[in-house]
Amino acid sequence: MAQYQPEFKQILYERKGKNEEVLWLTLNNPKMFNSLTETLQVELTEALENAATDNSIRCIVLTGAGDDAFCSGGDIGLLNKMNNADGYDYMYQRGNHIQKLLTYMDKPVIAAIKGHCYAGGVELALCCDYIYASPTAKFGLLEINLGILAGWGGTIRLPRKIAVNRAKEMIYTGEIIDAEEAYRIGLVNKIVPTEELLAAVEKTVKAIISKPPLAVRAAKTIINDSITCDSIEAAQTIERGMIMWLVNTEDFKEGTSAFLEKRKPEFKGK
């Protein structure tokens, strides 16, 4: 089967790695600070839909073109013309779909952030598994300044990511925080010098893809499906189900055999 090679206008789509198992998606509208135009939303949706069902893709990196912005949020001109029907499509249908694809596809997604990460940009980042940031990164849910609130899950995800009272402070005031504060409150995983950011992401990606693919996918599924469970017993049921599936895989047999034989395992994702 021929590899999917889309021709996008505002998304750079690139496969990297020895077996092209890593997908880099770059928001590519630098003149508008990579804002979420309708074109960019549609293209991002298509790219993520394909990635979610392509088992040859093992990890995804989401970043922004240029040094000025990861994503500055929504296209204000588009928002200004919005009515209830358009808002439902933009905020719920399309935005919710992008959130679900990023959060629940069973492969890791890493955000690499330089410069502005505001409003919808923060919401995209919150859906990723890791956030690596350069010292130039700045974060803020700024929608309240426009008489509206974050519509792609920002008011829901941020209080689950950081302390609730700190999230309220940011949301109520439209506060912009720098990379150091974002790291201090647990919003980002690492701060890396700008010129080393992408290399640091690539190092992490290599560590991920060196592991058995099915176990990585199962780990993300367990965490996502159990983290909001009130019942530990229910969460452990999810965990047990995934482990019972993994013990029947070829990768499990290979991993245990390689350990006993004192050799490096060769995982195949089977």
Secondary structure, DSSP 8 states (H G I E B T S, - for coil): --------SSEEEEEESTTS-EEEEEE--GGGTT-B-HHHHHHHHHHHHHHHH-TT--EEEEEESSSSEEE--B-HHHHHT--HHHHIIIIIIIHHHHHHHHHHSSS-EEEEE-SEEETHHHHHHHTSSEEEE-TT-EEE--GGGGT---SSSHHHHHHHHS-HHHHHHHHHHT--EEHHHHHHTTS-SEE--GGGHHHHHHHHHHHHHTS-HHHHHHHHHHHHHHTT-S-HHHHHHHHHHHHHHHTTSHHHHHHHHHHHTTS-------
